[in-house]
Amino acid sequence: MATHGEQTWERVDSLVDRHINNEKFHIWPFAHPYPIDVRFLLMDRRHEVPRHRPDHLEVVVSEHGELAYEVEDRRCVVRKNDVIVVGDRIHHRCLPLSGSQQAARLVVLSFLPQLVHSGPLGDDMQYLMPFLLQESNCSNIIPAKAGRSREISDFIQRIRAELPGTSARSRLAIKTYLKMILLNLVNHYAAFSEARDALLRQQRNADRLTPALDFLQKRYAEPIRVDDAARVCAMSACCFMHLFKEVTGQSFIAYLNRFRVTRAQQLLAATDRSIADISLDTGFCNQSYFGVIFRRVTGMSPLAYRVNHGGSLQTVAKMPFMQ
């Protein structure tokens, strides 16, 4: 680990490699309940890492040096001030170009999509479109000549200054800065015809799912099956599941659970109702299962979430602009 100015640079081996599981998924070790993180990585690899898929989204700014970047079956060179947009559907890895050159340095912003979009599908889904273009012919590397890195780096530093996001104001600031980064990415991709076509296609697909998301929002407290959601969209269950995964990047059941947990978070923070009552009112069959899913989504128990977030969010809920 090295310090450069006020930034602490960590060797990529120590941070990334040990968090890649047997299925080649990279599980990001978020250090606090708010699922966003900023790290400064030294690309001084001592051994080769397998290509892997992240369980999160990343915006990476190359601050110094050059490195090899592999994404699916393609390989290229990333240089200073290039920006890498990493979705959770692609296999990728970074490698040094040679053992003799100085280690490259990367600034990595990692976050979970529900920080921006927690459903149902709406305008906020547009912020995530750049991460859904990975399966098209659109490159996920924005070259330095595009002039995006300086503004993106500035907002990443602002996010870092607000972490760990323990107050309502800091969480609002973090989300605002993140959306400014994502808007910058959307503007970049919107300039290319292939990206525009892909964005329009994604929006049309999202529109097809609107009846299911409306159904979910109104009935999330009741038992909901995939067949129920598919029926309101006039699709077969198989077609619906495929389209839902294509648009949102997750299964309908995973999306439903995250939606319910988001509602539970609001109740835990803003009310003194029992955890058992909240679990039932948000559609979970029992408190035990609710606890398992809540911990899986948020990284903490419902009780810990209430203790850590109750006071500040109650204050926010009473503010006029939140009514």
Secondary structure, DSSP 8 states (H G I E B T S, - for coil): -EEETTEEEEEHHHHTGGGB-TTSEE----SSSSSEEEEEEE---SS----BEESSEEEEEEEES-EEEEETTEEEEE-TT-EEEE-TT--EEEEES-SSS---EEEEEEE-GGGT--SSSSGGGGGGGGGG-TTTT--SEE-GGG--HHHHHHHHHHHHHHTT--SHHHHHHHHHHHHHHHHHHHHHHHTSHHHHHHHHHHHHHHHHTHHHHHHHHHHTTS---HHHHHHHTT--HHHHHHHHHHHHSS-HHHHHHHHHHHHHHHHHHH----HHHHHHHTT-SSHHHHHHHHHHHHSS-HHHHHHHHHHHHHHHHTSGGG-
